[in-house]
Amino acid sequence: MSTEKRETRLSIRIDPALKEAAQNVANDKGMDLSTAVNMFLAKMVKDHALPFTPTSLPAETLQAFKEAKTPDKLEKYSTSDAMWTVLDV
């Protein structure tokens, strides 16, 4: 019996912007996107579960949570009236 590792291709359709963003994250972690996907799948199989907790929160809420983790990048207002003006409310 051969001990060679066999490989197969996985073809999926994703948004090009999502792919690029995911590639950037993987590269920042020192790996390519293929390695990151393989790690995801290996973890899913090992735990027989998704390696994250799915959420039903709206995308806007999730983005707000993400932005809140970097308060230095949040827009600041001198008064509440200035905030409401920018928000066009």
Secondary structure, DSSP 8 states (H G I E B T S, - for coil): ---------------HHHHHHHHHHHHHTTS-HHHHHHHHHHHHHHHTS-SS----S-HHHHHHHHHHT-GGGS---SSHHHHHHHHT-
